[in-house]
Amino acid sequence: MCNFVEQNRKLFDELDNLIDSLEAADESALIFVLKEAQGIFGYLPKEVQLHIADRLGVSPSKVYGVVSFYSYFSTNPIGEYKISVCLGTVCFVKGSDKVMAEFEKQLGIKAGETTEDLKFTLEGLRCVGACGLAPVVVVNGKVYGQATPDDVTKILDNYRNLELSC
């Protein structure tokens, strides 16, 4: 734990400054602090959860319980581009499983994983709420409707080309 903390001292200092600025730095601030910490670190590793527990005076199991309950929080690094493939009933019937399989093949990861270069995270969702566009893929909030396995290369290239244009 010490190694992670020392390697990320500036981020922990930023988190501490945030906690110090709170009117009530206790259990009532837990979800807010976790949200902000995830913004600072990009995810919530064990070391960050333990630090928050200590600073807010709550048990580590309480912190982990909140982190593991809400799907918003991640204990693994999240890629720069978060790809969500809807696997709800309508999308699935229209082939989203094949779209997911193509993303997995091209990225070399499974749903729930992040590429080694931290560029892409792939996840499956139960329903995006855009059944008229099924199957649906969402990348960092941008919706791609009526997606097919043939669209995967084009979608990925859009984000790979963003890297080259910087």
Solvent accessible surface area in square Angstrom, and as a share of the most:
residue,aa,sasa,rsa
1,M,120,0.54
2,C,103,0.62
3,N,102,0.52
4,F,44,0.18
5,V,18,0.10
6,E,111,0.50
7,Q,129,0.57
8,N,32,0.17
9,R,91,0.33
10,K,172,0.73
11,L,58,0.29
12,F,0,0.00
13,D,61,0.32
14,E,91,0.41
15,L,0,0.00
16,D,27,0.14
17,N,100,0.51
18,L,39,0.20
19,I,0,0.00
20,D,97,0.50
21,S,87,0.56
22,L,42,0.21
23,E,189,0.85
24,A,49,0.38
25,A,43,0.34
26,D,64,0.33
27,E,86,0.39
28,S,98,0.63
29,A,12,0.09
30,L,5,0.02
31,I,87,0.44
32,F,94,0.39
33,V,0,0.00
34,L,0,0.00
35,K,99,0.42
36,E,52,0.23
37,A,0,0.00
38,Q,16,0.07
39,G,67,0.64
40,I,35,0.18
41,F,23,0.10
42,G,35,0.33
43,Y,43,0.16
44,L,0,0.00
45,P,12,0.08
46,K,131,0.55
47,E,28,0.13
48,V,0,0.00
49,Q,13,0.06
50,L,60,0.30
51,H,34,0.15
52,I,0,0.00
53,A,2,0.02
54,D,113,0.58
55,R,76,0.28
56,L,7,0.03
57,G,68,0.65
58,V,21,0.12
59,S,56,0.36
60,P,70,0.44
61,S,85,0.55
62,K,87,0.37
63,V,0,0.00
64,Y,124,0.47
65,G,35,0.33
66,V,20,0.12
67,V,4,0.02
68,S,68,0.44
69,F,157,0.65
70,Y,92,0.35
71,S,117,0.76
72,Y,126,0.48
73,F,18,0.07
74,S,25,0.16
75,T,60,0.35
76,N,91,0.46
77,P,52,0.33
78,I,54,0.27
79,G,7,0.07
80,E,87,0.39
81,Y,19,0.07
82,K,71,0.30
83,I,1,0.00
84,S,7,0.05
85,V,0,0.00
86,C,4,0.02
87,L,37,0.18
88,G,10,0.10
89,T,109,0.63
90,V,60,0.34
91,C,4,0.02
92,F,105,0.44
93,V,118,0.68
94,K,122,0.52
95,G,14,0.13
96,S,0,0.00
97,D,51,0.27
98,K,124,0.53
99,V,1,0.01
100,M,13,0.06
101,A,54,0.42
102,E,39,0.17
103,F,0,0.00
104,E,35,0.16
105,K,153,0.65
106,Q,58,0.26
107,L,20,0.10
108,G,65,0.62
109,I,20,0.10
110,K,128,0.54
111,A,45,0.35
112,G,55,0.53
113,E,82,0.37
114,T,32,0.19
115,T,15,0.09
116,E,183,0.82
117,D,93,0.48
118,L,92,0.46
119,K,59,0.25
120,F,11,0.05
121,T,14,0.08
122,L,0,0.00
123,E,41,0.18
124,G,31,0.30
125,L,59,0.29
126,R,177,0.65
127,C,83,0.50
128,V,47,0.27
129,G,62,0.60
130,A,28,0.22
131,C,63,0.38
132,G,72,0.69
133,L,82,0.41
134,A,5,0.04
135,P,10,0.07
136,V,0,0.00
137,V,0,0.00
138,V,22,0.13
139,V,1,0.00
140,N,87,0.45
141,G,61,0.59
142,K,112,0.47
143,V,70,0.40
144,Y,36,0.14
145,G,35,0.33
146,Q,118,0.52
147,A,4,0.03
148,T,61,0.36
149,P,50,0.31
150,D,128,0.66
151,D,50,0.26
152,V,0,0.00
153,T,64,0.37
154,K,142,0.60
155,I,6,0.03
156,L,0,0.00
157,D,55,0.28
158,N,61,0.31
159,Y,19,0.07
160,R,91,0.33
161,N,82,0.42
162,L,87,0.44
163,E,64,0.29
164,L,146,0.73
165,S,90,0.58
166,C,147,0.88
